[in-house]
Structure formats: C-alpha cells, structure tokens
C-alpha cells in the first residue's frame, strides 16, 4: 500500500511544470531573453560585435560592374622621391591640372591641401584655378582654428569641399558627411561637391525629398540622415548631415592588390602625356597620394578579413567610394543603407527569441535541437544578408544572441525537468526507505498520506496507525495547534517555510525540532504539503550554554573595561581636584600645538600660581588647603570654554591651554576673568578666605613654536607677575 501511495505522490509532486501553459512558458522565456539582449544592445555592449558582422556582409557581397566614371591620379612614393619634397611645388600641380584639363574631364578633385604657397609656381597655380570652373579643392573644417586647414589660396569658397572623415570606435570609416555647419554657415563635403558637378550635366540638382523635406534628394535617391542609434550604433556622434555608407564593390580592373576598385594612373604618366584620353574625358578625376610616407590611410569594411591583418586604403580611394555611391544612387537607383525603426528592430529581436523557445519546446530532442539551432542561425544570417543586398541593415548579433540564448535556456530547462523527474523517482525511493530524517506528506485535509520509517520511529507509532490521521490524534493540543498554524501558512502563501517547534513522542519525551514545509501540486491541481524534520534538541542545549557563556564573557569584559577606564582616569587626572594632571597636560599641549600649526591658528598658554596659599595651609591646615584647591579648580573650569584644557601641575600651580584664539587680547580677557573668579571670598569651616593668583601668558607662535619654550616663557611671566605685586597677569 505504501508503494502505491509513493508512486501517486511522485506523480502529484513532480508534474507541477506540466500543468503550466506551454505557451506562457515560451512567452516568458522569449520576453526575458529579449529584454536582456535589448538591454545589452541599449548600453552598447553589442556594438563591437555587430560592426564587424556588418563589415563581413560588405566583403561577401558580389562584385558590381566596373566604375568607369572615376579615375584616380596617384602621387606614389616613387614620384615623391623624384620630386624630393613634400608638398609638391605649385608649378608641378599647375602643370598637372593643365594636362588634365586638355582632355575635358567632367570634374577634377584636388585631394591635396594647398593652403600655403609652395614656390615655384604659385601664380601659375592660381591662374589654373581661374580657368578651371570644374576644379574642386579641399579643406579641413573644425570649430577650433588650430585643428582646421584652410582652402587653397586663390580658389573660390564655392569650389571647395571639406574633407572631414568620421571614425567609429574601432577606427574604421562606415559613415560619410554631406553637410557640416560651422558658425551657422553650411559647408558641402568634397565628395558631394564633385558628385553634384557630375550630376549637373545630367540635369540632376539637389532637392528636398517629398517624403521628408529635411532629407536630400538627388535624382532617384533620397539620402536618409544618420541618427545616433541607427543600426547597432549607440549614442554615436550624429552632428552634421551624415550617411551610412553603402561602399560600392566594383569589379577589379587589375590584379594588383586588394583595393583595385577604381582606375588609377600615375601623376608622372599624366605629366609625360602617357595616359589615354578616355581615362580622363567626361570622368571625375581625383588627385591624391598613395605614398605610405604621407600616412593618409583609413580603414573601411573592405580593409579586413576573417583571417590576416587589416589593410588600409589611401584617403583618395575613400573619396572615390563616397563619390561613386552618391552618383550611382542618383543615376542608377543603387540602394542606400537604411535601418528599421527601433520598435520594428525590437520586435524582430523578440520574434527570434520566441522562435528559439518555441522550436526547442516542440522538438525536445538534443540532436534535432542542435541541428535546428544551426539551420535557424543560417536562415537568420542569410535573411540579414539578402536584406543587406537590398540596402537594409538588420542587426544580426542581437537576433542571433536572442535566438541562441532562448534556445539554450529552453534546452537547459527541458534537461532540468527531465533530470528533476529522474531525481524525483530516486528521491521517493529514499524517502520511503533510507532517508534518516523524519519526513511526512499531508493532504489539504491535514491528514498524513505518506510517512517514512524515520518519522514513525521518531513519533513512536507504526505507519499503519498514523496514515490518514492528523496531528490532533497523537500530539498535545498546544503542539498540534502550532503544527496546524504552520501548515495553514504554507497552504495560504504557497511558499516554503521553516519553523522551530516542540515535538512530544509516544513515550512522552519532548524534543526541539526544525520543520521545513513546502507545497507541491499535481496535474489535477491538488496540493500536498511535504515536511522534513530535523532534531535540534542538542543544538538548542548548546545554544543556551553558549548564550550563558557569552553573557558571562560580556560581564567580565565590562568589568575589565571599567577597571581599564578607572586606571586610565587615575593616570591622567589629579586625584584631589579631578583636573587633568601634568602628563595629560603635556600630551594635550603637544597635540594642540600640532593642530594650531596645521590650521595656522593662535594658541594661548596660561601658568597660574595662587597667592597666599601657603599661609592658608600653615594657619588652617592641609585639609582646608585641599578643599581650597578643589574650589579653585571648579572656578577655573567654569571660567573656560569646552575646547580649553585646565590642568593641575602640583601644589597650587595650574595651567590652561586656550585653543584657536583669534588674538592675544582674548588670552588677556580670560586671565582677567580667572582673576576675578579666584579673588571672590571662599567660606570653609566658618572661615572666610581670600586669595589671589599670579598668571603668566605665552602665545604660539609669537613667543615660541615648541611646547617646552612656551612653558618656560609662561612660567617666567608668572614669576614676573608675582614680583610686580601679585593678583595680576603678565605676557611673556
């Protein structure tokens, strides 16, 4: 019968999660993972992973048709060595422009700073500027003049574009600037200037986009303005009119090097008339350096690969990429990089998180689950890649992370449930046969339905007698009331509870026990209370003994502290007057001087000697003299601030430390107050006694900066006061 009850018990207890709604489980898992991933995305921890993934899409995209609208005139390291100087003389640049202009290029971009004349030939270069309306120069903009580069001398401002480059946190360039405002003046970028010159001949001019008047439209393209949190960016600098650059990937026209997207000719070949006319005519011609010594290099998504070292490309090629993108978008409708609204992106992440949870819940097989995860991740990456080819940037890492974490979480949860079920069977076996702790199981009617042998031995009754009975049938009423109260608490709150109680067995022996109760529910919704008992009688006895020992130690410690305080008081105080003694005075004076030095304050030291005290001792006795000293000590204490210190050095000699006095007159006022207080009549044993005092005053730092000298000077001033008639004070 017990075995049958045990099997039913296991079925009831460990089907709790089976009774929950599977849909709710999946939604809770998906929502929890999505929220965590979105939080990581919001604080920017995924940006460093998403940007390289974005770069990989660029490297995997297919090649596009060759770019025949742009030619780059290269100033290489060999030519620099021939010229022998940098910058190249203006005469060379002027000759180059003249050679190019003969072949009628659509536009010429001079990607070389010429803000200073480089003789010989500056006037020739200025003349070339005037006769070439299709020439665009370059400048570097900044709000601080120290970091800007002015446009070429002699070139009109409307034929100059800025060369500001935007770098991400990893040092790569993924964005470009179209417009920039400096002191409320709008400037156009170098790439935009050249693109507009080229497009003008095609009848395309800048216009406001119909969808959003704040956006620029050129031909077939609307250039959406970059915002700080687009894509995987978090809090990026979005000043100016920025674009997410969709770098072209024209098919290579040569086999020399990785960056062979644009046709290049050497400057020396142009000067020697060794360049074909078709490479210049009706094209945009860019003039720039590729010499490593000039260090004009940047990193873009094409610069690095999964394996190997990242290879930078010259700045002139970066401008070619920017120009090519603008022209291709305007003329051919080539896609620009667009991003989803934040809400849609968050929903996308949640959907993949939900797919990760629901898929694994449906499969519940380790091998199939792993295969499903791999296939799903591949589908996600492929979907993002296909969207990228159409110009959409869908962040991959947050979606992959949410899907993977949701799937792994669900797999772990399923494995936990299966392991828990396995352990439940083993647990039941041990509950019934081997667990040494007393264990009971009650139904909602507070009846025992399962008991282990340890519980039966502990209570002293056989199992058959206890089954389907309650606490009131075997325990005293006051104990049964406590048990029922704790059981009801667990049934009501459905939370585990642990409580210490008294337990009386069949032999009348009372134990102190700790009972941990927890609630479980079967698939039909029935609740069962499981209790585990630990005998803590010996522990309680030890605790009581420890409490008594601790109390005794506490009392002993207090007595020692009182004795210590008393001894410390005797060591630092005069036993007659209760004032601090010579030792305490010396320590206080040393510390007070140090504090005064550190805070740049004045400190006064008063030496006091009573006048006529010896006559009182001789005439009225030492006992009266002692009482007189006690009275004087009280008057001295009442004449001072709480921060001052009065001490008795011995006999009728007293000292006073005046801390933080603003000036020496304060010390004089204190001395006058003390003299006035001491000279008041004192009545002792029917005798009216009148005494006075002589006071010597020394002041730090005027008289000295060390304690010993201050004491000597105050003492000498006190004796001078006695010689001058007593009942007075004198300064050192």
Secondary structure, 3 states (H helix, E strand, C coil): CHHHHHHHHHHHHCCHHHHCCHHHHHHHHHHHHHHHHHHHHHCCCCHHHHHHHHHHHHHHCCCECCEEEEEEEEECHHHHHHHCCCCCCHHHHHHHHHHHHHCCCCEEEECCCCCCCCCCCHHHHHHHHHHCCCEEEEEECCCCHHHCECCCCCCCHHHEEECCCCCCCCCECCEEEEEEEECCEEEEEHHHHHHHHHHHCCCCCCEECCCCCCCEEECCEEECCCCCCCCCCCCCCCCCEEEECCCCCECCCCCCCCCCCEEEEEHHHHHCCCCCHHHCCCCEEEEEECCHHHCCEEECHHHCCCCCCCCCEEHHHHHHHHHHHHHHHHHHCCCCCEECCHHHHHHHHHHHHHHHHHHHHHHCCHHHHHHHHHHHHHHHHHHHHHHHHCCEECCHHHHHHHHHHHHHHHHHHHHHHHHHHHHHHHHHHHHHHCCCCCEEEECCCCCEEEECHHHHHHHCCCHHHHCCCCHHHCCCHHHHHHHHHHHHHHHHHCCCEEEEEEEECCCCCEEEEEEEEEEEECCCCCEEEEEEEEECHHHHHHHHHHHHHHHHHHHHHHHHHHHHHHHHHHHHECCCCCCECHHHHHHHHHHHHHHHHHHCCEEEEEEEEEECHHHHHHHHCHHHHHHHHHHHHHHHHHCCCCCCEEEEEECCEEEEEEEEECCHHHHHHHHHHHHHHHCCCEEECCEEECCEEEEEEEEECCCCCCHHHHHHHHHHHHHHHHHCCCCEEEEC
